[in-house]
Amino acid sequence: MPSLTDHRLKIPKYVQLAEYLRGEISSGRFLPDDRLPSLNDLKQQFGANQHTVEKAHTLLETDGLIRREPGRGVFVNHPAAPQKTGNVGFVLPYNMQPEERFPYWNLVLNGVRQAVREHDYHLMLIDENMAFTRWDKMDGVVLCDTRDPRNNEPPMTLPPRDFPAVSVVNKIPGTACITVDDFAGTYQLTQHLIELGHRRIAYLATINSGLSQLEQRKAGYLKALQDAGIHFDPRWMRDLRKREEWVGMPYWYSLAGEYYAHQWLKEDWNEFGCTAIIAQSDDVAKGMIKAFQEEGLRVPADVSVVGFDGLPSYPGELPLTTIQLPLFEMGKQAMITLLDWLDDPSRVPDDRFLPVRLIEAQSSAAVGGGK
């Protein structure tokens, strides 16, 4: 007959029996409303007497794991609803620090903060590149994945499975995502350039990174060309990649735009005669404009350059034609979606796509036009 007694540790037999039953419950061997083994069963299996069994049951009952029903037996309770902490989290993208130097992410974060304040929660900010494990300190989290797996960037901080989480900007599997219509954005940009008479339109962005927003932008560009009857030349598209010397630099997107524009001009830009280019972001567009001007090209008289994001221009910069994203609203709606879900777990959220807006400015002009 097996025995629970461990004489070396001098653990009371009723404690050992309680831990055994606790393990059977936590492992799923006994489910809510299942009846635990009877006194006779426990006597037969472990040689436990009635006093030992009663004391073990008292420990489990105190912890809320079981209930005793006179005349019927001892049954497993349903798990108690977890106590809410009143905290929610936002995992900061790895490329956001310091936030004041990234107006894009600062706008998203301000939207998140606004929603938290309006709903009387507390916000916890989590660095994406830290090994965070204290998910028990919050009720839910907003996530954002901006990593390009080709750049050996740090792994994303993710909560446990089934933890309430909503993603923003980029879809993360298993979450509802609050994002924008990236497809419509580049479709509008391409259509705008086509209406200005441009038929050879280049495209500089991160290609095949697996990020949903960038895949949708590429698709919008290609579809606009197709709908206009323009045959796409693969040489019009180049991949935006981070170089080793740019790692950790806050303005690497503008550096990349400048670098790849210079490279393109040295290689085959003049061979296929593009008169306009769509950049992945406003920062990339600004870098390209700098390179074009250094090489003696006028923007937009010789080449139109359009961006994406809709961030404010700084004094002395050429105002960009761009797609304005509702960044503040994206952050706010992502957090509201999470908080509504926490208030009513039956309202499982769906993906939402917020509209974008084309801003026409001085970086684009008709073919042969401009100053």
Helices and strands as residue ranges (DSSP letters): H 13-26, H 39-46, H 50-62, E 66-69, E 73-76, E 87-92, G 99-101, H 103-118, E 122-127, G 135-137, E 140-143, G 149-151, E 165-168, E 176-180, H 182-195, E 201-205, H 212-227, G 234-236, E 237-239, G 244-246, H 252-266, H 269-272, E 276-279, H 282-294, E 304-306, E 322-324, H 327-343, E 352-354, E 357-359
